[in-house]
Each structure stands twice: as structure tokens, then as C-alpha cells.
Amino acid sequence: MIICVASGKGGTGKTTLAVNLALALSIPGTVWLLDCDVEEPNCHIFLKPDIQWAESVGIPTPVVDETRCTACGECGRICQYHAIVSLKSRALVFPELCHGCGGCVRVCPKGAIKESMTEVGVIEGGVGDKVNFVQGLLNIGQAMPAPLIRAVRRHAVHDGLIIVDCPPGTSCPVIAAIKGSDFVLLVTEPTPFGLHDLTLAVETVRQLKIPHGAVINRADNGDGQVMDYCRREGIPVLMQIPDERRIAEAYSAGKMAIDVFPQLRKGFEKLYKDIVQSLPLSSRGTAGV
């Protein structure tokens, strides 16, 4: 079963929840944690995994043979991202805009376009505290994290429980991370900003038709607008995490919240059980606690 931990905005406690949920449910070999927040991955800070492998991830980008190019413009017409344009005498490529679809190669009537791999980042994996771990690291200056996120998500093929720490927001990287999951946990906070971005996140997962529920972090602060919204929209609030100083101190020191605030462990176990009970049997996989 694949559970994605997402949020409409950064700073809600998404990574804290993902890492502590993975560790609270960990039985050696049965829980995987995939860090898809490739622009700023930080699950490793808390899990402290032993990294055992790494591999480069790239996308195919066009290379134009100017001796064969007739500047007919077919490549520019098919490219929806304007990554290749035809000038008077040749085609000009903007690799940073290319999505690697290969359309320009297929439509070129002269066979003047080939492809070369452009590295966008690396993925690496290992084991930390009984949890299998994979993360993506986007190269500095790269504008498109989605191909790297998809490479991390390709490791979500194992039996047991797979927890995905998603990028914040509701844009393309988030879609790449949550697509194909069984359940999305939306982490929010009881503030006007938290409510605004939660509504955007809810609209996103509803468009993808993925079951979802909310977790309210720092729940004893703010107002009751988030709870009212969830009640009106029929969104189950599966867990409320208190604004506890020990949790904040653990986070700042790179420690696990369930170690310094043991009551959370049972809370995470109940959270998982509630998610499992809300899903059809076909989506539950082989994971269990």
C-alpha cells in the first residue's frame, strides 16, 4: 500500500509526520520511505540511513545536426514547451525547457535531430533504523523536478507499506509524487494560511480521485476554521498533533518525535489502522501493524 504525505504549503510538518509514521510502523524489510521532495530532501536528517547505492537520472534532450537541418520548423511546431525553435537557417535548442518527450526527433523530416541524456539529479537509497529508504537529489539549477520524482516513485513496487514524502504545494511535482497512490495524508495547521492551502490540496487530490484525509499539526493553536472546513467537506481528520515543545526541540536537533514524545507512537499506529480500514481490501496490500 502506498500512502503519500502531502501539504498545500511548506512548513506544516509533512516530513516530521512521514518519517515518524515510517519508524512507528517499521518491521524490518516491510516499510519503505521515499523522499520525493527532491529540491530540499530532509528525511535523511532524521532517519540517518546507511546509503548503499546511487544512480544518475537524466532526460533525453535534442541535439541538432546543422548540416542536415533545413529549418523547416516542424520541431518547433510540435514542442508545447518551446524548448526548440526554428530560426532562418537552423533549429535552436533550450535544454532547460525540454521535457524529454522525443516529439521533435519523430517529426523531423531530415533526421537532423538526435537525443543525448542531460542529468537532472541522482537518486540514492539504503536502510535507516529498519526502514528502507530512497531519496532524490535535484541538481542545482535544474528547473524540472518531475522526472527525478518519477524515478524515485519507480521504487514504490515492493510489498508492505510505502510512505512517500511529497513536495509541498499543488503543482506538477506534487502530481508526479501522488499519482498512483492508495491514500493521501494532507498535513495542515489551524491558521488562515493553512486553511487556504489545504483547500487547494483537497481540490488537487479530488481531481485525481485519490482517497484522502487530514492531519492537523500544532492543533491546539490557531482557530477552528480547519476543523469546520473538514466537517463541511466530509474530510476525515485522522490525527491532531499538539503544539508540544518537546516535538519542536526534537525536530531542531534532527531527532525522532516518537522517541521524545512516546504518546505519538500509538497515535501513528492508530492513524495507519484508520487509513487501512477506510480503504477497500484490494488497496490494502500486505502491510499490517
ABEGO torsion letter per residue (X at the ends): XBBBBBBABBGAGAAAAAAAAAAAABBBGABBBBBABAABBAAAAAAGBBBABBBBBBBBBBBBBAAABAGAGAAAAABAAGABBBBAABBBBBAAABAGAGAAAAABAAGABBBBBBBAEBBBBBBBGGBBBBBBBBBBGBABAAAAAAAAAAABABBEBBBBBBBBEABAAAAAAABGBABBBBBBBBBAAAAAAAAAAAAAAAAAGBBBBBBBBGAABEBAAAAAAAAAAGBBBABBBBBBAAAAAAAAAGBBAAAABAAAAAAAAAAAAAAAAABBAAAAEABBX
